[in-house]
Amino acid sequence: MTVPPRKNVLLAPVTVTPTKPLTPSHLKGLLWTDVMFRATAPLAEVTYRYSHTTYHVTEQTVGFWEYLDRAHGETDYTRLSEEDIGDLYVRYRSGEERQDAAALRPYRDAVEHGGWVHPAGERMLRLWAGHYARLGMYDPGLQEHQPPGLGLEEMIERLAAVHLVLDQRHCGGPVYLDATRYGMPLRRIVTADGRPNYLACALRELLPLVPWYDEVVLLHDRELDADYQLLNRVLTTLGPTVRRVPIGRVPIDGRITSARHGGWRDHTAGALLRAADDVVDGDDTGALRLGMRLYFVATLGPGQRQSFRHDLLRHCLTVAARLLDRSRTAVATGAGELADALDRHRRGHTYVDPYRLTCSLLGKGRPAPDPGLLSAVFL
C-alpha cells in the first residue's frame, strides 16, 4: 500500500499590530487560527507564519512610535498596562497631525536593519505572550525578530516580472498592485514618498514563501476582504492552492469599530481572563482554554452578527468544565483514530475547519469528548 505524502500547508493569518489591546475580534481570529493549526498538524506539515517584524514598518506602528517619542518621551512603558498603551494609541489616531516619511524613516531603518522594537511595542508583546500562555495558544514567535524574505525593492521587482505592478515613482507617483487584467482595481501599496502599507508588507513576506507549499491559507477579517482577494490572486500565480478564510469581527453593544477608536474597556484579553477567574478555578486551565474556544469559535461562528456577551462566555466556560469532567471517563483514541476524527472536518481542502470541529463537541446526546482530541487541539 502506498501512503500519499503529507501536504505542506502555510497558515498566514492577518497580524495584529502591538499598538492596542487584544479585543474580542482579535481573540476570535487568534483562537480560530490556533484551532486550525493544531487540528491540521496531525494531517499535514503545517507552518504558522505570524511575523510582527514584517509589519512594524507600517505607518500605524512606526507612526505611533514616533508620536510616543515626541509626545511621551520620558514614559516608563514597563509600568503600563495594555489598556494604558491602547489609550495612547487612541489619542495618536484621533489627532490630525501626521509626520512625513522623512520623520518616520529612521524608525523604519531601525526595524529593517537592526530588528528594533519600541519599548511600548516590547511591553505589549510581552503582555500578549502571557495571554497566549494562559489560553494555551501556540506562540508563533511574538517576541522574535522574523524579517520578511524580500526587501521592498525586491518585492516590487518580483511583481514587475509577472506584470502585476504599476510603478510611478519615476514621475513622483506611488506604486500600485495591478491586477486589472483580472478585473480587479488598482491598489496603492507604496505612497509617492515611499511609505509601504499593510498589503505591501504581506507581499514582502509571502511572495518568497508560497512556492514551497501545496496549500496556503489566508485568515483575515471581513473588512480586509478586497485586499485579500488581490493577495489571493497574486499568490495563486506562483503555483499553490490559495484559500481565503474570512472571519467576522465581534460587535460590542451592536457596533463594529476599529480598536483605534477605543470602546474596548472591560473587553480586552486581560479583562476577559481576569473575569474568567470568577467562573473557573484559577488552576483549571483546561476549562478556561476549552471554554474560550467554545465561545469564540463555535458560539460566535464565522459571521459577525452576534455582539459580545459576557454571560454567554461564562456559560461556555461552565460547559467546558462539564465536558472535561465527562471526558475523563472516555478512552483516548490512538493516532490513527484521531486523524480520522479530524479528517471529517475537511471539505476539499487540507486544513481542518475550526468551526465544524469545535461545534462537534456540543449538542445533546453526544458521546463524551475524546480526551486525546481535547489535548491535541483545545487544551
C-alpha positions as CSV (number, residue, x, y, z in Angstrom):
1,M,0.0,0.0,0.0
2,T,1.4,3.4,-1.0
3,V,0.9,6.1,1.6
4,P,0.4,9.5,-0.1
5,P,2.9,12.2,1.1
6,R,1.8,14.7,3.6
7,K,1.0,18.1,2.1
8,N,2.8,21.2,3.1
9,V,0.4,23.9,4.4
10,L,1.1,27.5,5.2
11,L,-1.2,29.3,7.6
12,A,-0.9,33.1,7.2
13,P,-3.3,35.0,9.4
14,V,-3.6,38.8,9.4
15,T,-1.2,40.1,12.0
16,V,-2.4,42.3,14.9
17,T,0.0,45.3,15.4
18,P,1.2,45.7,19.0
19,T,-0.3,49.1,19.4
20,K,-3.6,48.4,21.2
21,P,-5.0,45.7,23.5
22,L,-6.3,42.4,22.1
23,T,-10.1,42.8,21.7
24,P,-12.8,40.2,21.2
25,S,-12.3,40.5,17.4
26,H,-8.6,39.8,17.8
27,L,-9.1,36.9,20.1
28,K,-11.6,35.4,17.8
29,G,-9.2,35.4,14.9
30,L,-6.3,34.2,17.0
31,L,-8.2,31.3,18.6
32,W,-9.7,30.4,15.2
33,T,-6.2,30.2,13.8
34,D,-4.8,28.2,16.8
35,V,-7.5,25.5,16.5
36,M,-6.9,25.3,12.7
37,F,-3.1,25.0,13.2
38,R,-3.3,22.4,16.0
39,A,-6.1,20.3,14.3
40,T,-4.3,20.3,10.9
41,A,-0.8,19.4,12.3
42,P,-1.6,15.6,12.7
43,L,-2.7,15.5,9.0
44,A,-0.1,17.7,7.2
45,E,3.1,19.6,7.6
46,V,1.9,23.0,8.8
47,T,3.8,26.3,9.1
48,Y,2.2,29.1,11.1
49,R,3.7,32.3,9.8
50,Y,3.0,35.3,12.0
51,S,5.7,37.9,12.0
52,H,5.3,41.2,13.8
53,T,8.7,42.3,12.4
54,T,7.3,42.4,8.9
55,Y,4.5,44.8,9.8
56,H,6.4,47.1,12.3
57,V,7.3,49.3,9.3
58,T,3.7,50.2,8.6
59,E,2.7,53.8,9.4
60,Q,0.2,52.8,12.1
61,T,3.1,51.2,14.0
62,V,6.1,53.4,13.4
63,G,4.0,56.5,13.3
64,F,2.7,55.6,16.7
65,W,6.2,55.0,18.0
66,E,7.4,58.3,16.6
67,Y,4.4,60.0,18.3
68,L,5.3,58.4,21.6
69,D,8.9,59.6,21.5
70,R,7.8,63.1,20.5
71,A,4.9,63.5,23.0
72,H,5.7,61.0,25.8
73,G,9.4,60.5,25.6
74,E,10.1,60.0,29.4
75,T,7.4,57.3,29.9
76,D,8.5,54.0,31.5
77,Y,6.4,51.6,29.4
78,T,7.3,48.6,31.6
79,R,4.9,50.0,34.2
80,L,2.0,50.5,31.7
81,S,-0.9,48.0,31.1
82,E,-2.1,47.1,27.6
83,E,-5.0,49.4,28.2
84,D,-2.7,52.3,29.1
85,I,-0.8,51.8,25.8
86,G,-4.1,51.4,23.9
87,D,-5.3,54.8,25.3
88,L,-2.1,56.4,24.0
89,Y,-2.8,54.8,20.6
90,V,-6.4,56.1,20.5
91,R,-5.0,59.6,21.3
92,Y,-2.5,59.3,18.5
93,R,-5.0,58.1,15.9
94,S,-7.6,60.8,16.9
95,G,-5.1,63.6,16.2
96,E,-5.0,65.2,12.7
97,E,-1.2,65.7,12.6
98,R,0.8,63.0,10.8
99,Q,4.6,63.1,10.4
100,D,6.0,62.9,6.9
101,A,8.1,60.0,5.5
102,A,11.3,61.6,6.4
103,A,10.4,61.7,10.2
104,L,9.5,58.0,10.1
105,R,12.4,56.8,8.0
106,P,14.8,56.4,11.0
107,Y,12.3,54.2,12.7
108,R,11.8,52.0,9.6
109,D,15.5,51.8,9.2
110,A,16.0,50.7,12.8
111,V,13.3,48.0,12.3
112,E,14.6,46.8,9.0
113,H,18.3,46.8,9.8
114,G,18.5,46.3,13.5
115,G,15.4,44.4,14.5
116,W,14.5,47.3,16.8
117,V,11.2,47.4,18.6
118,H,9.9,50.4,20.6
119,P,9.7,49.8,24.4
120,A,5.9,50.3,24.1
121,G,5.8,47.5,21.5
122,E,8.1,45.3,23.6
123,R,5.8,45.8,26.6
124,M,2.7,45.0,24.6
125,L,4.2,41.8,23.0
126,R,5.4,40.6,26.5
127,L,1.8,41.0,27.8
128,W,0.4,39.2,24.8
129,A,2.8,36.3,25.3
130,G,1.3,35.9,28.8
131,H,-2.2,35.8,27.4
132,Y,-1.1,33.2,24.8
133,A,0.3,31.1,27.6
134,R,-2.8,31.2,29.7
135,L,-5.0,30.4,26.7
136,G,-2.8,27.6,25.6
137,M,-2.2,29.1,22.2
138,Y,0.8,28.3,20.1
139,D,3.3,31.1,20.1
140,P,4.5,31.7,16.5
141,G,7.3,34.0,17.7
142,L,5.6,37.1,19.2
143,Q,8.9,38.4,20.6
144,E,11.2,37.1,17.9
145,H,12.9,39.0,15.1
146,Q,11.4,37.5,11.9
147,P,12.2,39.7,8.9
148,P,10.4,39.1,5.6
149,G,12.2,37.3,2.9
150,L,12.1,40.2,0.5
151,G,13.1,43.9,0.7
152,L,10.7,46.4,-0.6
153,E,12.5,46.9,-3.9
154,E,12.9,43.2,-4.4
155,M,9.2,42.7,-3.8
156,I,8.3,45.3,-6.4
157,E,10.7,43.7,-8.9
158,R,9.1,40.3,-8.4
159,L,5.7,41.8,-9.1
160,A,7.1,43.6,-12.2
161,A,8.5,40.3,-13.5
162,V,4.9,38.9,-13.7
163,H,3.3,42.2,-14.8
164,L,1.4,42.8,-11.6
165,V,2.7,46.2,-10.6
166,L,2.3,49.8,-11.8
167,D,5.4,51.8,-10.6
168,Q,5.0,55.5,-11.0
169,R,7.9,56.6,-8.8
170,H,9.9,57.7,-11.8
171,C,7.4,60.6,-12.2
172,G,6.8,61.3,-8.5
173,G,3.9,58.9,-8.1
174,P,3.1,55.8,-5.9
175,V,3.4,52.1,-6.6
176,Y,0.2,50.2,-7.4
177,L,-0.6,46.5,-7.3
178,D,-2.0,46.0,-10.8
179,A,-4.4,43.1,-11.2
180,T,-6.6,44.9,-13.6
181,R,-6.3,42.2,-16.2
182,Y,-8.2,40.0,-13.8
183,G,-11.0,42.6,-13.5
184,M,-9.7,43.9,-10.1
185,P,-9.0,47.6,-9.3
186,L,-5.6,49.1,-8.9
187,R,-4.4,49.2,-5.2
188,R,-1.8,51.5,-4.0
189,I,0.8,49.7,-1.9
190,V,3.6,52.3,-1.6
191,T,3.0,56.0,-1.4
192,A,4.8,58.5,-3.5
193,D,7.1,59.4,-0.6
194,G,8.0,55.7,0.0
195,R,5.6,54.5,2.8
196,P,4.5,50.9,2.4
197,N,1.1,49.8,3.6
198,Y,0.0,46.5,5.1
199,L,-0.5,44.8,1.8
200,A,3.0,45.7,0.6
201,C,4.4,44.1,3.8
202,A,2.2,41.0,3.3
203,L,3.7,40.6,-0.2
204,R,7.2,41.0,1.1
205,E,6.6,38.2,3.5
206,L,4.5,35.8,1.4
207,L,5.9,36.0,-2.2
208,P,9.1,34.1,-1.4
209,L,7.3,31.6,0.9
210,V,4.3,30.3,-1.0
211,P,6.1,28.4,-3.8
212,W,7.2,25.9,-1.2
213,Y,3.7,25.0,-0.1
214,D,0.9,22.9,-1.6
215,E,-1.8,25.0,0.2
216,V,-1.7,28.5,1.5
217,V,-4.5,29.6,4.0
218,L,-5.1,33.3,4.4
219,L,-7.1,34.1,7.5
220,H,-8.4,37.7,7.7
221,D,-11.3,39.8,9.0
222,R,-14.0,40.7,6.5
223,E,-13.1,44.4,6.4
224,L,-9.9,43.4,4.6
225,D,-11.7,41.3,2.0
226,A,-10.8,43.4,-1.1
227,D,-7.1,43.4,-0.2
228,Y,-7.1,39.7,0.4
229,Q,-8.9,38.9,-2.8
230,L,-6.0,40.7,-4.5
231,L,-3.4,38.9,-2.4
232,N,-5.1,35.6,-3.3
233,R,-4.9,36.4,-7.0
234,V,-1.2,37.3,-6.8
235,L,-0.2,34.3,-4.8
236,T,-2.1,31.9,-7.0
237,T,0.1,32.9,-9.9
238,L,3.0,31.4,-8.1
239,G,1.5,27.9,-8.1
240,P,0.0,26.8,-4.8
241,T,-3.7,26.4,-4.0
242,V,-4.7,29.5,-2.0
243,R,-7.6,29.5,0.4
244,R,-9.2,32.6,1.9
245,V,-10.9,32.2,5.3
246,P,-12.7,35.5,6.2
247,I,-13.6,35.7,9.9
248,G,-16.2,38.2,11.1
249,R,-15.4,40.7,13.8
250,V,-17.1,40.8,17.1
251,P,-19.5,43.7,17.7
252,I,-19.6,45.3,21.1
253,D,-23.0,46.6,22.1
254,G,-24.1,46.1,18.5
255,R,-21.3,48.1,16.9
256,I,-18.2,47.0,15.0
257,T,-15.5,49.6,15.4
258,S,-11.7,49.6,14.9
259,A,-9.7,49.3,18.1
260,R,-8.1,52.6,17.3
261,H,-11.4,54.3,18.3
262,G,-11.4,52.8,21.8
263,G,-14.5,51.3,23.3
264,W,-12.8,48.2,24.4
265,R,-12.7,48.7,28.1
266,D,-13.8,45.6,30.0
267,H,-13.5,43.7,26.8
268,T,-9.7,43.3,26.4
269,A,-8.0,39.9,26.6
270,G,-6.6,40.8,30.0
271,A,-10.0,41.9,31.3
272,L,-11.7,38.7,30.0
273,L,-9.1,36.5,31.5
274,R,-9.5,38.2,34.9
275,A,-13.3,37.9,34.7
276,A,-12.9,34.2,33.8
277,D,-11.2,33.6,37.2
278,D,-14.6,34.2,38.8
279,V,-16.1,31.3,36.8
280,V,-13.4,28.7,36.7
281,D,-10.8,27.8,39.3
282,G,-7.6,29.7,38.6
283,D,-5.8,26.3,38.4
284,D,-8.3,24.9,35.9
285,T,-6.6,26.0,32.7
286,G,-8.4,23.3,30.8
287,A,-11.8,24.7,31.3
288,L,-10.5,28.2,30.5
289,R,-8.8,27.2,27.3
290,L,-11.7,25.0,26.1
291,G,-14.4,27.4,27.2
292,M,-12.7,30.3,25.3
293,R,-12.7,28.3,22.1
294,L,-16.3,27.1,22.5
295,Y,-17.3,30.8,22.7
296,F,-15.1,32.5,20.2
297,V,-15.2,29.7,17.6
298,A,-18.4,27.6,18.0
299,T,-20.7,30.2,19.5
300,L,-19.8,33.3,17.6
301,G,-19.2,31.4,14.4
302,P,-17.6,32.8,11.2
303,G,-20.1,35.7,10.9
304,Q,-20.3,39.0,12.8
305,R,-23.9,39.5,13.7
306,Q,-23.8,38.4,17.3
307,S,-22.5,41.0,19.8
308,F,-20.1,40.0,22.5
309,R,-21.9,38.7,25.6
310,H,-20.2,38.2,29.0
311,D,-23.0,35.8,30.1
312,L,-22.5,33.5,27.1
313,L,-18.8,33.4,27.6
314,R,-19.4,32.4,31.3
315,H,-21.8,29.8,30.1
316,C,-19.2,28.3,27.7
317,L,-16.6,28.2,30.5
318,T,-19.1,26.2,32.6
319,V,-19.9,23.9,29.7
320,A,-16.2,23.4,29.1
321,A,-15.7,22.3,32.7
322,R,-18.6,19.7,32.3
323,L,-17.2,18.4,29.0
324,L,-13.8,17.9,30.6
325,D,-15.4,16.0,33.5
326,R,-17.2,13.7,31.1
327,S,-14.0,13.2,29.0
328,R,-12.2,11.7,32.0
329,T,-14.4,8.7,31.7
330,A,-13.7,8.2,28.0
331,V,-10.8,6.3,26.4
332,A,-8.3,8.3,24.4
333,T,-8.1,7.2,20.7
334,G,-4.9,6.3,19.0
335,A,-3.1,8.5,16.4
336,G,-4.9,6.8,13.5
337,E,-8.4,7.3,15.0
338,L,-7.5,10.9,15.9
339,A,-6.5,11.6,12.3
340,D,-9.8,10.1,11.1
341,A,-11.8,12.2,13.6
342,L,-10.0,15.4,12.3
343,D,-10.3,14.4,8.7
344,R,-14.1,14.5,8.9
345,H,-13.9,18.3,9.2
346,R,-12.0,18.9,6.0
347,R,-14.1,19.8,2.9
348,G,-12.0,19.6,-0.2
349,H,-9.1,21.4,1.5
350,T,-6.1,20.2,3.6
351,Y,-6.8,22.3,6.6
352,V,-9.3,21.3,9.3
353,D,-12.3,23.7,9.6
354,P,-12.2,25.0,13.2
355,Y,-15.9,25.9,13.3
356,R,-17.1,22.4,12.3
357,L,-14.6,20.7,14.6
358,T,-15.4,22.8,17.7
359,C,-19.2,22.6,17.1
360,S,-18.8,18.8,17.0
361,L,-18.1,18.9,20.8
362,L,-21.5,20.3,21.5
363,G,-25.1,19.1,21.4
364,K,-27.3,16.8,23.4
365,G,-26.7,13.1,23.2
366,R,-23.2,13.4,22.0
367,P,-20.7,10.9,23.5
368,A,-18.1,12.1,26.0
369,P,-15.3,14.1,24.2
370,D,-12.2,12.2,23.3
371,P,-9.5,13.2,25.7
372,G,-6.9,12.7,23.1
373,L,-8.7,15.2,20.7
374,L,-9.1,17.7,23.5
375,S,-5.5,17.5,24.5
376,A,-4.2,17.8,20.9
377,V,-6.4,20.7,19.8
378,F,-8.2,22.5,22.6
379,L,-6.0,22.5,25.7
